[in-house]
Amino acid sequence: MASKTKKAQLDATKALEAVEEQFEMFQILNEEGEVVNEAAMPELSDEQLQELMRRMVYTRILDQRSISLNRQGRLGFYAPTAGQEASQLASQFALEKEDFILPGYRDVPQMIWHGLPLYQAFLFSRGHFHGNQMPEGVNTISPQIIIGAQIIQAAGVALGMKKRGAGSVAITYTGDGGASQGDFYEGLNFAGAFKAPAIFVVQNNRFAISTPVEKQSAAKTVAQKAVAAGIPGIQVDGMDPLAVYAAVSDARKRAVNGEGPTLIETMTYRYGPHTMAGDDPTRYRTTDLDNEWEKKDPLVRFRKFLENKGVWNEEKENEVIDQAKEDIKEAIKKADGYPKQKVTDFMENMYEEMPRNLKEQYEIYQAKESK
């Protein structure tokens, strides 16, 4: 009996190893910007490639300026994005306007390129309610602060799309820490059971705030967790914009064709702190690790690729940088001039029909605000 049990344990171990071997990282461009997987190259025109690079450069400048504005006290909550541009922007670039984004708090760039005005992104950072009021036709919700909660929401939104025959998808983002939450497993399982048109992107930047991914899970990859939900999973080089685009584009095609959801793990890295709220990454990350990932920088890699194709140069990049700085200047000015929120605003926004006790308080505050 003992020998049979031991054999079963060995068989189970071999089966696990066989599963894990299936999730090798998908890559198209190496660190030098060279194509190493020609067969997987997405069909993007030179103009589309330039536009994707423009968005990545623009967003890097936006990140730098947002950090400065935060330090000046002109922005509130801010989660740096440098290093994750390929994962964030190439995935959004593969979407259609009617697709729905359910972001985490680091995913404001995807919202901006999906249509959220920049000044509203700044108002969101300041905690102003107008920063959470999505314009008509901008299919995204406010960034989720609760880790992993957006996963379940995405499954629900995707199922609604399926029931309406919308022909669109819901895409959601979380980090490696989010993949350790119960909501993550419930959302994947629900979407898989109903073949909901959802794309779950886990941006594995190796640290859930300060907790290394190795201490979060015994699984060698996040992508392999798709197996338990009965859905496809893929691990992608998250510093390679072409690989990210190809993976999300393929997942979208599957979803709209009724084949159900996909889990995509993008291997990426955030260069800055978790947020600007006092996190010090030098306490849990080494200089050697930072240097290793900076060599994989998505902007450097993609720039080399485009320059070799003769479709990008320093002049084009400087134009984007200048435009980004000007846009940011105008957006922060507009945010500064936007009406300050009032207590009565919160009361009006909270209730369709205000309770009687709050109506009394509302009248008191309204009288004070009118003075």
Phi, psi and omega in degrees: 000317181296321180293324178294321179295317180296320179296318179298321178294319179294319178297319179295321178296317179295322179295320178296316180297323179294322178293314184296329179293341181286343188255059173283146185293128178277130183215146174243316178253133174275185185296339180268005180077019180264141179284122181246001181214073185301324183295336183264001183301126178287155180274089179238133178287167177301322180295320178292320178297318178297320180295320178296318178295320179302316181294323180292316178295314180303315183290328175296319177293320178300320178296314180299316181290325179294321177297317179296317179296322177297316181293334177278354182082013182265350172232158178262244181298134176209131177249111182303149184239351183304132183103336184253014185299319181295316180298317183282308191277324178291329177291317178294327181296337181275358183268167170254161183303326184281350178291154187247129180257131174241095190270161166268182186287347176267001190256029177296324178304320178298322180295318180297314181284349175269355174130353180290123178301143185299322182295329177288328175297321177292321178294324175301315180300327181277354181084016180279136184299330181294337176292347179253004179263099184288132178298156178303130178089355176264101188274083176203153172259173177296151178303134180279128179269327179288123186297120175087349183297332181291343181293313178294320179299319180296321178298319179292316179297317181296320179295321176299320177298319180296317181296328180274351183065040188288335182071024180231176183231161171250130178240138180227155183233142169210177177259183179298329176295323178296331179286355177261001182270152178298323179302327181299310183291321179295317180296315178297317183296316180297311181297322179293319182298324183256008181049046180288142181283075183238150173236120181255114181253119175255112180271096185279093178263017169080345181221120172275094196058267182241002184269116179300147183299330180295337179266357181267330187204148175279348180292138180287333177224157171283326183303324183292345178292347176294332183301316182296332180271355179073029180234160178292146175223147180214139173259129187237147172292103184285358175261003182248103184298327181290322179292318179297314180301314183297318182294316181289321178300317179294319179296322179294317179299317179298316184297312183288342176273006177083015183268002174093188188277168177223142173258125180239121175259117178259122180277108187220191185201134173264126183286329183265194177288169178302309170218175178274011183268042172099002179289137178239098184294343179292346180278343181226358177236143180270158176297322180299319180293318177301314181296323180299317183280333177295333176292342180262010186316126183296327179290317180296316182297311183289325178299315179299318180298314183289322178296322178294332176277349180078024183244008179213146177207177184296324180298314178299318182293319179296326177296319179294317180299315180296318180295318180298315181297320180292317179298318181295319178300315180291322182292319180290328176295317179293321178296320179298324184272357182288143182306135178294145180284149183241163177301320180295332176299315181296321181292321179292321183284336185281324188237138170285317175233111187289134176301155186300317182296327178282332176300320179297315179294322180301316180296324179294312180293323179298320179295319179294318183289335182279349181282000000 
